[in-house]
Amino acid sequence: MNLILQALPNQIYSTIIITVVLCVIFIIVGCRIKKVKPEDKTPIWLVPFIILVDLINNMTKDNLGKLWRHYAPYFLTLAIFLFIANISGIFGLSSPTSYLLVNAALAFLSFLVIQLTGIISNGGKAYIKSFFEPIFILLPINLISEITLPVSLALRLMGNIMSGGVLSKMIFGLAGWYAIPILPVFNAIFDIFFGLIQTVVFLLLTIMFAGMKLNDNDKLENIIENNTN
């Protein structure tokens, strides 16, 4: 057992730490939210949570229409975990998203969400039939295009998160010891900037590709509803 624990990379330990910390935070926030009365003035500490939830809900509604309630909690959880994981280097942790296995797991979950959306919206028969369209000989190409999505999500996320560390090392290499006073500032900027951008990209791609799996009737309902609003 000890050998197994020693063989685990630091990113796995960071993933466990982040998950536990976020669970504790959300339990505390959830308990405090229950005590907030709707007729009272909104507490300042609750405003960022309201803005974030509203943003995710609107993004999900725009792309998934009537199915948004089933997807928004997952997308919100994904966004928060990804952002904290991406910037965890600021807190002295090894960023989980710099490890391909963690990214592959996240990309696989998004892949399942996208494919399940196609099955739910179109039905199993129509979903399978879509891989043979427009002609049956394109089946291999259609399958490859689906499989490459999670691969590209995982590699893109890992590459961009690692690039922040590479840029910091380049700055230190060019400026030498003179870079020490400003290096923490650059690290924070790179971690936060790249972390935020990659969180948005990963989330948007998942939501958009899931929306593309909707059948024509559901897409039409989304357009009508969005134009009405």
C-alpha positions as CSV (number, residue, x, y, z in Angstrom):
1,M,0.0,0.0,0.0
2,N,2.8,2.4,0.9
3,L,4.5,1.6,-2.4
4,I,1.3,2.5,-4.3
5,L,0.9,5.8,-2.4
6,Q,4.6,6.7,-3.1
7,A,4.1,5.9,-6.8
8,L,1.2,8.3,-7.2
9,P,2.2,11.7,-8.8
10,N,1.9,14.9,-6.9
11,Q,-1.0,16.0,-9.1
12,I,-3.2,13.2,-7.8
13,Y,-2.6,14.3,-4.2
14,S,-3.4,17.9,-5.3
15,T,-6.7,16.6,-6.9
16,I,-7.7,14.9,-3.7
17,I,-6.8,18.0,-1.6
18,I,-8.8,20.4,-4.0
19,T,-11.8,18.1,-4.0
20,V,-11.9,17.8,-0.2
21,V,-11.5,21.5,0.3
22,L,-14.1,22.4,-2.3
23,C,-16.6,19.9,-0.7
24,V,-16.1,21.5,2.7
25,I,-16.4,25.0,1.3
26,F,-19.7,24.2,-0.5
27,I,-21.1,22.5,2.5
28,I,-20.5,25.6,4.6
29,V,-21.8,27.9,1.8
30,G,-24.9,25.7,1.4
31,C,-25.6,25.9,5.1
32,R,-25.3,29.7,5.1
33,I,-27.5,30.0,2.0
34,K,-30.3,28.1,3.7
35,K,-30.3,30.8,6.4
36,V,-30.6,33.7,3.9
37,K,-34.2,34.9,3.7
38,P,-35.5,35.9,0.2
39,E,-37.0,39.1,1.6
40,D,-33.7,40.3,3.2
41,K,-31.0,42.2,1.4
42,T,-28.6,39.9,-0.5
43,P,-25.3,39.4,1.5
44,I,-22.2,40.7,-0.2
45,W,-20.5,37.3,0.1
46,L,-23.3,35.7,-1.9
47,V,-23.2,38.0,-4.9
48,P,-20.2,36.3,-6.6
49,F,-22.0,32.9,-6.3
50,I,-25.2,34.4,-7.8
51,I,-23.3,35.9,-10.7
52,L,-21.4,32.7,-11.5
53,V,-24.5,30.5,-11.2
54,D,-26.5,32.9,-13.4
55,L,-23.7,33.0,-16.0
56,I,-23.5,29.1,-16.2
57,N,-27.3,28.8,-16.4
58,N,-27.6,31.3,-19.3
59,M,-24.8,29.6,-21.2
60,T,-26.5,26.3,-20.7
61,K,-29.9,27.6,-21.7
62,D,-28.6,29.2,-24.9
63,N,-27.1,25.9,-26.1
64,L,-29.3,23.2,-24.5
65,G,-32.7,24.8,-24.1
66,K,-35.2,22.9,-22.0
67,L,-32.5,20.4,-20.9
68,W,-30.5,23.1,-19.1
69,R,-31.6,22.2,-15.6
70,H,-30.1,18.7,-15.9
71,Y,-26.7,20.0,-17.2
72,A,-26.1,23.3,-15.4
73,P,-25.1,21.7,-12.0
74,Y,-22.4,19.6,-13.8
75,F,-21.1,22.5,-15.8
76,L,-20.9,24.7,-12.7
77,T,-19.0,22.0,-10.8
78,L,-16.7,21.5,-13.8
79,A,-16.0,25.2,-14.1
80,I,-15.2,25.7,-10.4
81,F,-13.0,22.6,-10.2
82,L,-11.1,23.4,-13.4
83,F,-10.4,27.0,-12.4
84,I,-9.1,26.0,-8.9
85,A,-7.1,23.2,-10.3
86,N,-5.6,25.4,-13.0
87,I,-4.5,28.1,-10.5
88,S,-3.5,25.7,-7.7
89,G,0.1,26.4,-8.3
90,I,-0.4,29.7,-6.6
91,F,-1.1,27.8,-3.4
92,G,2.0,25.6,-3.7
93,L,0.2,22.6,-5.2
94,S,1.1,20.7,-8.3
95,S,-1.6,21.7,-10.8
96,P,-3.8,18.6,-11.5
97,T,-4.5,19.8,-15.0
98,S,-0.8,19.6,-15.8
99,Y,-1.2,15.8,-15.6
100,L,-2.6,14.1,-18.6
101,L,-4.5,11.4,-16.7
102,V,-6.5,14.0,-14.8
103,N,-7.3,15.9,-18.0
104,A,-8.2,12.6,-19.8
105,A,-10.7,11.8,-17.0
106,L,-12.3,15.3,-17.2
107,A,-12.4,15.1,-21.0
108,F,-14.0,11.6,-20.9
109,L,-16.8,12.9,-18.6
110,S,-17.4,15.7,-21.1
111,F,-17.4,13.2,-23.9
112,L,-20.1,11.2,-22.1
113,V,-22.2,14.3,-21.5
114,I,-22.0,15.1,-25.2
115,Q,-22.9,11.6,-26.4
116,L,-25.7,11.2,-23.8
117,T,-27.2,14.5,-25.0
118,G,-27.4,13.0,-28.5
119,I,-29.0,9.8,-27.2
120,I,-31.6,11.7,-25.0
121,S,-32.5,14.2,-27.7
122,N,-32.6,12.0,-30.8
123,G,-33.2,8.5,-29.3
124,G,-30.9,5.6,-29.6
125,K,-31.8,4.6,-33.1
126,A,-31.4,8.0,-34.6
127,Y,-28.2,8.6,-32.6
128,I,-26.6,5.4,-34.1
129,K,-27.9,6.3,-37.5
130,S,-26.2,9.7,-37.4
131,F,-22.8,8.0,-37.6
132,F,-23.7,6.6,-41.0
133,E,-24.7,10.0,-42.4
134,P,-24.6,11.4,-45.0
135,I,-23.4,8.0,-46.4
136,F,-22.6,4.8,-44.6
137,I,-18.9,4.7,-45.8
138,L,-18.2,7.7,-43.7
139,L,-18.7,5.7,-40.5
140,P,-15.0,5.5,-39.7
141,I,-14.5,9.2,-40.2
142,N,-17.5,10.1,-38.0
143,L,-16.2,7.8,-35.3
144,I,-12.7,9.3,-35.4
145,S,-14.2,12.9,-35.2
146,E,-16.0,12.0,-32.1
147,I,-13.0,10.3,-30.4
148,T,-10.6,13.1,-31.2
149,L,-12.7,15.6,-29.2
150,P,-11.8,14.3,-25.7
151,V,-8.2,13.8,-26.9
152,S,-8.0,17.4,-28.0
153,L,-9.6,18.7,-24.9
154,A,-7.2,16.8,-22.6
155,L,-4.1,17.7,-24.6
156,R,-5.1,21.4,-25.1
157,L,-5.7,21.8,-21.4
158,M,-2.5,20.2,-20.3
159,G,-0.4,22.0,-22.9
160,N,-1.7,25.5,-22.0
161,I,-1.4,25.0,-18.2
162,M,2.2,23.8,-18.6
163,S,3.0,26.7,-20.8
164,G,2.6,29.1,-17.9
165,G,5.3,27.3,-16.0
166,V,7.5,27.3,-19.1
167,L,7.1,31.1,-19.5
168,S,8.1,31.6,-15.9
169,K,11.2,29.6,-16.4
170,M,12.1,31.5,-19.5
171,I,11.7,34.8,-17.7
172,F,14.0,33.5,-14.9
173,G,16.5,32.2,-17.5
174,L,16.6,35.6,-19.2
175,A,16.6,37.8,-16.2
176,G,18.5,35.5,-13.8
177,W,18.5,36.5,-10.2
178,Y,17.0,39.9,-11.0
179,A,13.7,38.1,-11.8
180,I,13.3,36.7,-8.2
181,P,11.4,39.8,-6.8
182,I,8.9,39.9,-9.7
183,L,8.7,36.1,-10.5
184,P,5.9,35.5,-8.0
185,V,3.9,38.2,-9.6
186,F,4.4,36.7,-13.1
187,N,3.6,33.3,-11.8
188,A,0.3,34.5,-10.4
189,I,-0.6,36.4,-13.6
190,F,0.2,33.4,-15.8
191,D,-1.6,31.0,-13.5
192,I,-4.7,33.1,-13.2
193,F,-4.8,34.2,-16.8
194,F,-4.2,30.9,-18.4
195,G,-6.3,29.1,-15.8
196,L,-9.3,31.3,-16.5
197,I,-8.9,31.1,-20.3
198,Q,-8.6,27.3,-20.3
199,T,-11.5,26.9,-18.0
200,V,-13.7,29.0,-20.3
201,V,-12.5,27.2,-23.4
202,F,-13.0,23.7,-21.9
203,L,-16.5,24.6,-20.6
204,L,-17.6,26.3,-23.8
205,L,-16.5,23.5,-26.1
206,T,-18.3,21.0,-23.9
207,I,-21.5,23.0,-23.9
208,M,-21.4,23.8,-27.6
209,F,-20.7,20.3,-28.7
210,A,-23.5,19.0,-26.5
211,G,-25.8,21.6,-28.0
212,M,-24.8,20.4,-31.5
213,K,-26.1,16.9,-30.6
214,L,-29.7,18.1,-30.2
215,N,-32.2,17.1,-32.8
216,D,-33.7,19.8,-35.2
217,N,-36.9,20.2,-33.1
218,D,-35.0,20.9,-29.9
219,K,-32.6,23.4,-31.8
220,L,-35.6,25.2,-33.2
221,E,-37.2,25.4,-29.8
222,N,-34.0,27.0,-28.5
223,I,-33.9,29.6,-31.3
224,I,-37.6,30.5,-30.7
225,E,-37.2,30.7,-27.0
226,N,-34.0,32.8,-27.2
227,N,-35.6,35.2,-29.7
228,T,-38.7,35.5,-27.5
229,N,-36.5,36.3,-24.4
